[in-house]
């Protein structure tokens, strides 16, 4: 088992230093990000076979929640022998890891170079933390990991030398806008976890505004799951789509930006941008503004996380600027989208605040999708849980998991009354 124990950051990565093979463990292989990741890996390996890219990607482990049939097909297609399944029975003739801790055992027991963490919700936290503690590169698509336990993940990454490669389109965009833009400090990092100096005035994340951007507050409050699942620009899983409709997804991304780039809440902004072509902007102290543009396709940030700092041919369509008649931006309406304000509260409060927020939201989204509550109650339940439970220190994984469990119990009790 390979573990980087040095606290010294690794040197810069260059195209010429790209390895001939990179071993990948994929957590959440059957979800939207997981299936797109396998598509990207197939594409990159095709480039490798044609001599157009030096690295071959070998999938050495897959982890899924309960879709054993799909993960079995993925394992067969990519010749993967090491598989973890959290729920359900392993297919006959397999020796898979199963049960609640299966993904973490997979990470600890299988040699790899990068772990792509795409498990939805807090379920991926123990496995992701294990990968970081072992010094593995982590391509991070599971935003709940940093929302609930950034205070554990980031110090662990700095101690082990683990790099946190952003896969969220907005954070991948910020990362690209920050490349090479240092404040004169020798050896400044070009990869998260980073600490943006005062040369960065602020980072602005964009949000499409979701399906309820033009609805009245009352209309959005009483929206149905069918309405909320019709995202205007992105194709995502149900949980993330609902979070996007309430702007809770953007709230989580604000918290992620705080941890990935070392920014306090005052230096993180959000703009509604319905075209979803500009994914993020970075404003510098001299007044310059650098933006990253691209089509709304998650395969681009997935590929950048796997190939950084190089840019081989991609799977996404190219952006035709001549066809864009306009790019609109507007501030978010916090009265219509109160979840966004909870992110800034969680940053300022610290401790277990993010873990409580995340867990309460997961329970509320589940209840909404099952027709138990109206759409507008989702952020109300998150705020109420944060008010009720307060903030405690977050020093261990148990602290995060305990706050998560308490928040869930509280919301479930409210839903039963």
C-alpha positions as CSV (number, residue, x, y, z in Angstrom):
1,X,0.0,0.0,0.0
2,X,1.5,3.3,-1.1
3,X,1.1,6.3,1.3
4,X,2.7,9.7,1.0
5,X,3.6,10.7,4.5
6,X,5.6,13.9,3.7
7,X,4.0,17.2,4.4
8,X,6.0,18.9,1.7
9,X,3.9,19.6,-1.4
10,X,4.8,17.8,-4.6
11,X,6.5,19.6,-7.4
12,X,4.7,21.0,-10.4
13,X,3.2,18.6,-12.9
14,X,4.2,19.0,-16.5
15,X,2.8,17.3,-19.7
16,X,6.2,15.5,-20.1
17,X,5.8,14.0,-16.6
18,X,2.4,12.4,-17.4
19,X,2.6,8.7,-16.3
20,X,2.2,5.9,-18.8
21,X,-0.6,4.4,-16.6
22,X,-2.9,5.9,-14.0
23,X,-4.9,3.6,-11.8
24,X,-8.4,4.8,-10.9
25,X,-10.9,3.9,-8.2
26,X,-14.3,5.3,-9.0
27,X,-16.7,5.8,-6.0
28,X,-20.3,6.2,-7.2
29,X,-19.8,4.5,-10.6
30,X,-23.5,4.0,-11.4
31,X,-24.6,7.6,-10.9
32,X,-24.5,10.4,-13.4
33,X,-20.9,11.5,-12.7
34,X,-19.7,7.9,-12.5
35,X,-21.1,6.9,-15.9
36,X,-19.7,10.0,-17.5
37,X,-16.3,9.3,-15.9
38,X,-16.2,5.9,-17.5
39,X,-17.2,7.5,-20.8
40,X,-14.2,9.9,-20.4
41,X,-11.8,7.1,-19.5
42,X,-12.9,5.2,-22.5
43,X,-12.3,8.2,-24.7
44,X,-8.8,8.9,-23.2
45,X,-7.8,5.3,-23.6
46,X,-8.9,5.5,-27.2
47,X,-6.5,8.5,-27.6
48,X,-3.8,6.5,-25.9
49,X,-4.2,3.6,-28.3
50,X,-3.9,5.9,-31.3
51,X,-0.7,7.5,-29.8
52,X,-2.4,10.8,-29.1
53,X,-2.1,10.8,-25.3
54,X,0.7,9.2,-23.2
55,X,-1.4,7.9,-20.3
56,X,-3.6,4.8,-20.1
57,X,-6.3,4.8,-17.4
58,X,-6.9,1.5,-15.7
59,X,-10.0,1.3,-13.5
60,X,-8.9,-0.8,-10.6
61,X,-12.0,-0.4,-8.3
62,X,-15.7,0.5,-8.6
63,X,-18.1,1.4,-5.7
64,X,-21.8,1.7,-6.0
65,X,-24.8,2.1,-3.7
66,X,-27.3,-0.6,-4.6
67,X,-27.4,-1.0,-8.4
68,X,-25.5,-4.3,-8.5
69,X,-26.6,-5.1,-12.0
70,X,-25.2,-2.0,-13.6
71,X,-21.9,-2.1,-11.6
72,X,-21.5,-5.7,-12.7
73,X,-21.8,-4.7,-16.3
74,X,-19.3,-1.8,-15.7
75,X,-16.9,-4.2,-14.0
76,X,-17.1,-6.6,-17.0
77,X,-16.6,-3.8,-19.6
78,X,-13.6,-2.3,-17.9
79,X,-12.1,-5.6,-16.5
80,X,-12.4,-4.5,-12.9
81,X,-12.0,-7.2,-10.2
82,X,-12.4,-5.0,-7.1
83,X,-15.9,-3.9,-6.5
84,X,-17.8,-2.5,-3.5
85,X,-21.6,-2.5,-3.1
86,X,-23.2,-0.7,-0.1
87,X,-26.7,-2.3,-0.4
88,X,-28.1,-5.5,-1.7
89,X,-26.5,-8.8,-2.7
90,X,-23.4,-9.3,-4.8
91,X,-24.1,-11.3,-8.0
92,X,-23.4,-15.0,-7.9
93,X,-19.8,-15.9,-8.6
94,X,-18.3,-12.6,-7.4
95,X,-16.3,-11.8,-4.3
96,X,-17.3,-8.2,-3.9
97,X,-17.0,-6.1,-0.7
98,X,-20.5,-5.4,0.5
99,X,-22.1,-3.5,3.3
100,X,-22.0,0.1,4.7
101,X,-18.2,0.3,4.9
102,X,-17.5,-1.4,1.6
103,X,-16.3,1.7,-0.3
104,X,-13.9,2.7,2.5
105,X,-12.4,-0.9,2.5
106,X,-12.0,-0.7,-1.2
107,X,-10.0,2.5,-1.0
108,X,-7.8,1.2,1.9
109,X,-7.1,-2.2,0.3
110,X,-6.7,-1.5,-3.4
111,X,-3.6,0.3,-4.8
112,X,-4.5,3.3,-7.0
113,X,-3.2,6.7,-8.1
114,X,-6.4,8.7,-8.0
115,X,-9.8,8.2,-6.4
116,X,-12.7,9.9,-8.2
117,X,-15.3,10.5,-5.5
118,X,-18.8,10.8,-7.0
119,X,-21.0,9.2,-4.3
120,X,-24.1,11.3,-3.7
121,X,-24.6,12.6,-0.2
122,X,-22.6,12.0,3.0
123,X,-22.3,8.3,2.2
124,X,-19.0,8.9,0.5
125,X,-17.3,10.8,3.4
126,X,-15.5,7.9,5.1
127,X,-14.0,6.6,1.9
128,X,-13.0,10.0,0.6
129,X,-11.4,10.9,3.9
130,X,-9.5,7.6,3.9
131,X,-8.2,8.4,0.4
132,X,-7.0,11.8,1.5
133,X,-5.3,10.4,4.6
134,X,-3.4,7.9,2.4
135,X,-2.1,10.7,0.2
136,X,-4.0,9.7,-2.9
137,X,-5.1,12.3,-5.4
138,X,-8.9,12.8,-5.1
139,X,-10.9,14.0,-8.0
140,X,-13.8,15.4,-6.0
141,X,-17.3,15.4,-7.4
142,X,-19.0,14.7,-4.0
143,X,-19.6,18.2,-2.7
144,X,-21.1,16.9,0.6
145,X,-17.7,15.7,1.7
146,X,-16.3,19.3,2.0
147,X,-19.7,20.7,3.2
148,X,-19.9,18.3,6.1
149,X,-16.2,17.8,6.9
150,X,-14.0,20.3,5.2
151,X,-12.3,21.0,8.5
152,X,-11.1,17.4,8.5
153,X,-10.5,16.9,4.7
154,X,-8.3,19.9,4.0
155,X,-5.9,19.6,6.9
156,X,-5.6,15.9,6.1
157,X,-4.8,16.7,2.5
158,X,-2.1,19.2,3.5
159,X,-0.6,16.7,5.9
160,X,-0.5,13.8,3.4
161,X,0.2,15.7,0.2
162,X,-3.1,14.7,-1.3
163,X,-4.4,16.9,-4.1
164,X,-8.1,17.8,-4.3
165,X,-8.9,17.9,-8.0
166,X,-12.2,19.7,-8.5
167,X,-14.8,18.0,-10.7
168,X,-17.7,20.3,-10.0
169,X,-17.9,22.5,-13.2
170,X,-17.8,25.7,-11.1
171,X,-14.8,24.8,-9.0
172,X,-13.0,23.3,-12.0
173,X,-13.6,26.7,-13.6
174,X,-12.2,28.6,-10.6
175,X,-9.2,26.3,-10.6
176,X,-8.5,27.0,-14.2
177,X,-8.9,30.8,-13.7
178,X,-6.3,30.6,-10.9
179,X,-3.7,28.7,-12.8
180,X,-0.4,30.6,-12.6
181,X,-2.0,33.7,-11.0
182,X,0.1,34.0,-7.8
183,X,0.9,36.9,-5.5
184,X,4.6,36.6,-5.8
185,X,5.0,33.8,-3.2
186,X,7.6,31.2,-4.4
187,X,6.2,27.7,-4.7
188,X,2.6,28.8,-4.5
189,X,0.3,25.8,-5.3
190,X,-1.6,25.5,-8.6
191,X,-3.9,22.8,-7.2
192,X,-6.3,22.7,-4.3
193,X,-6.2,22.8,-1.4
194,X,-5.0,26.3,-2.0
195,X,-4.9,29.6,-0.1
196,X,-5.8,32.5,-2.3
197,X,-3.8,35.6,-1.3
198,X,-5.1,39.1,-1.3
199,X,-4.3,39.3,-5.1
200,X,-7.7,37.5,-5.5
201,X,-10.5,40.0,-4.6
202,X,-13.3,37.5,-5.0
203,X,-14.5,34.3,-6.7
204,X,-17.9,34.3,-8.4
205,X,-19.8,31.1,-9.0
206,X,-22.6,31.1,-11.5
207,X,-26.0,29.3,-11.2
208,X,-28.5,28.8,-14.0
209,X,-31.3,29.7,-11.6
210,X,-33.0,26.3,-12.2
211,X,-36.5,25.8,-13.4
212,X,-38.0,28.3,-10.9
213,X,-35.9,31.3,-11.8
214,X,-38.9,33.2,-13.3
215,X,-41.6,31.9,-11.0
216,X,-43.1,33.8,-8.1
217,X,-42.0,32.9,-4.7
218,X,-45.4,31.3,-4.0
219,X,-45.3,29.3,-7.2
220,X,-41.9,28.0,-6.4
221,X,-42.8,27.1,-2.8
222,X,-45.6,24.8,-4.0
223,X,-43.8,23.3,-7.0
224,X,-44.0,19.6,-7.7
225,X,-41.2,17.1,-8.0
226,X,-42.0,16.8,-11.7
227,X,-41.5,20.5,-12.1
228,X,-38.3,20.6,-10.0
229,X,-36.7,17.8,-11.9
230,X,-36.9,19.7,-15.2
231,X,-33.6,21.5,-15.1
232,X,-33.2,23.9,-18.0
233,X,-29.5,23.3,-18.9
234,X,-27.9,20.4,-17.0
235,X,-28.6,16.6,-16.9
236,X,-28.0,15.3,-13.4
237,X,-29.3,12.8,-10.9
238,X,-32.5,13.5,-9.0
239,X,-30.9,14.6,-5.7
240,X,-28.6,17.1,-7.4
241,X,-31.3,18.4,-9.7
242,X,-33.6,19.2,-6.7
243,X,-30.7,20.8,-4.9
244,X,-30.1,22.9,-8.0
245,X,-33.7,24.0,-8.2
246,X,-33.5,25.3,-4.6
247,X,-30.0,26.7,-5.0
248,X,-28.9,24.4,-2.2
249,X,-26.5,22.9,-4.7
250,X,-25.0,26.4,-5.1
251,X,-24.9,26.9,-1.4
252,X,-22.9,23.7,-1.1
253,X,-20.5,25.0,-3.8
254,X,-20.0,28.2,-1.9
255,X,-18.9,26.1,1.1
256,X,-16.7,24.0,-1.3
257,X,-15.0,27.1,-2.6
258,X,-14.2,28.2,0.9
259,X,-12.4,25.0,1.6
260,X,-10.7,24.4,-1.8
261,X,-9.4,27.9,-2.3
262,X,-9.0,29.2,1.2
263,X,-11.5,32.0,0.9
264,X,-13.6,33.6,3.6
265,X,-17.3,34.1,2.9
266,X,-16.9,37.8,1.9
267,X,-14.7,36.8,-1.1
268,X,-17.2,34.3,-2.5
269,X,-20.1,35.5,-4.7
270,X,-22.9,34.0,-6.7
271,X,-24.5,35.3,-9.9
272,X,-27.5,33.8,-11.8
273,X,-26.5,33.1,-15.3
274,X,-29.3,31.2,-17.2
275,X,-27.2,30.3,-20.2
276,X,-24.8,28.2,-18.1
277,X,-21.9,29.0,-20.4
278,X,-19.7,31.0,-17.9
279,X,-19.1,28.6,-15.0
280,X,-17.1,30.9,-12.7
281,X,-15.1,34.2,-12.6
282,X,-12.2,35.3,-10.6
283,X,-11.7,39.0,-9.9
284,X,-8.2,40.1,-9.1
285,X,-7.0,43.1,-7.0
286,X,-5.9,45.0,-10.1
287,X,-9.5,44.9,-11.4
288,X,-8.9,42.2,-14.0
289,X,-11.6,39.6,-14.3
290,X,-10.9,36.1,-15.7
291,X,-13.8,33.8,-16.6
292,X,-14.0,30.2,-17.8
293,X,-16.5,29.3,-20.4
294,X,-17.7,26.0,-21.8
295,X,-20.8,24.1,-22.8
296,X,-22.8,22.6,-19.9
297,X,-21.2,19.2,-20.0
298,X,-19.6,17.5,-17.0
299,X,-17.3,15.5,-19.1
300,X,-15.0,18.5,-19.5
301,X,-14.2,19.1,-15.8
302,X,-14.0,15.3,-15.3
303,X,-11.4,15.1,-18.0
304,X,-9.4,18.1,-16.7
305,X,-9.2,16.5,-13.3
306,X,-7.8,13.3,-14.8
307,X,-5.4,14.9,-17.3
308,X,-4.3,18.2,-15.5
309,X,-2.3,20.2,-16.5
310,X,-2.5,18.9,-20.0
311,X,-5.5,19.3,-22.4
312,X,-6.0,16.4,-24.8
313,X,-8.9,16.3,-27.2
314,X,-12.1,16.2,-25.3
315,X,-15.5,14.5,-25.6
316,X,-17.6,17.7,-25.2
317,X,-18.8,19.8,-28.1
318,X,-16.9,23.1,-28.7
319,X,-18.5,26.4,-27.7
320,X,-19.6,28.5,-30.7
321,X,-19.3,32.0,-29.4
322,X,-20.7,33.5,-32.6
323,X,-24.0,31.7,-32.0
324,X,-24.4,33.2,-28.5
325,X,-26.6,36.3,-28.8
326,X,-26.3,37.2,-25.1
327,X,-24.9,36.3,-21.7
328,X,-27.1,37.4,-18.9
329,X,-26.1,37.8,-15.2
330,X,-28.2,38.9,-12.2
331,X,-27.9,38.6,-8.4
332,X,-29.8,35.8,-6.7
333,X,-33.0,36.5,-4.9
334,X,-32.3,35.3,-1.3
335,X,-36.0,35.6,-0.4
336,X,-36.8,33.0,-3.1
337,X,-33.7,30.9,-2.6
338,X,-33.0,31.1,1.2
339,X,-30.7,28.1,1.1
340,X,-28.0,30.2,-0.4
341,X,-27.8,32.3,2.8
342,X,-27.3,29.2,4.9
343,X,-23.9,28.6,3.1
344,X,-22.5,31.9,4.3
345,X,-23.8,31.2,7.8
346,X,-22.2,27.7,7.8
347,X,-18.8,29.2,6.7
348,X,-18.9,31.9,9.4
349,X,-20.1,29.5,12.2
350,X,-17.7,26.6,11.3
351,X,-17.7,23.4,13.3
352,X,-20.6,21.0,12.7
353,X,-22.8,23.6,11.0
354,X,-22.1,22.3,7.5
355,X,-22.8,18.7,8.5
356,X,-26.1,19.6,10.0
357,X,-27.1,21.6,6.9
358,X,-26.2,18.8,4.6
359,X,-27.9,16.1,6.5
360,X,-31.1,18.1,7.0
361,X,-31.2,18.9,3.3
362,X,-30.8,15.2,2.3
363,X,-33.7,14.2,4.5
364,X,-35.9,17.1,3.3
365,X,-35.2,16.3,-0.4
366,X,-36.1,12.7,0.1
367,X,-39.4,13.8,1.7
368,X,-40.1,16.2,-1.1
369,X,-39.5,13.6,-3.8
370,X,-41.9,11.3,-2.0
371,X,-44.6,13.9,-1.9
372,X,-44.5,14.5,1.9
373,X,-43.6,18.2,1.9
374,X,-43.8,21.1,-0.6
375,X,-40.7,22.3,-2.3
376,X,-40.4,25.4,-0.2
377,X,-40.1,23.5,3.0
378,X,-36.7,22.0,2.0
379,X,-34.6,25.0,3.0
380,X,-36.9,25.8,5.9
381,X,-36.1,22.4,7.5
382,X,-32.4,22.9,6.9
383,X,-32.5,26.3,8.7
384,X,-34.6,24.9,11.5
385,X,-32.1,22.1,12.1
386,X,-29.2,24.5,12.2
387,X,-31.1,26.7,14.7
388,X,-32.0,23.7,16.9
389,X,-28.7,21.9,17.0
390,X,-26.4,24.8,17.1
391,X,-22.7,24.4,16.4
392,X,-20.2,22.0,18.0
393,X,-16.4,21.5,17.4
394,X,-15.6,19.3,14.4
395,X,-12.3,17.5,15.2
396,X,-12.9,13.9,14.2
397,X,-14.9,11.9,11.7
398,X,-17.2,10.8,14.5
399,X,-18.0,14.4,15.2
400,X,-19.2,14.9,11.6
401,X,-21.1,11.6,11.6
402,X,-22.8,12.3,14.9
403,X,-23.9,15.8,13.7
404,X,-25.2,14.2,10.6
405,X,-27.2,11.5,12.5
406,X,-28.7,14.1,14.9
407,X,-29.8,16.3,12.1
408,X,-31.5,13.5,10.3
409,X,-33.3,12.3,13.4
410,X,-34.5,15.8,14.1
411,X,-35.9,16.3,10.6
412,X,-37.5,12.9,10.5
413,X,-39.3,13.6,13.8
414,X,-40.6,16.9,12.4
415,X,-41.8,15.2,9.3
416,X,-43.8,12.6,11.4
417,X,-45.7,15.3,13.3
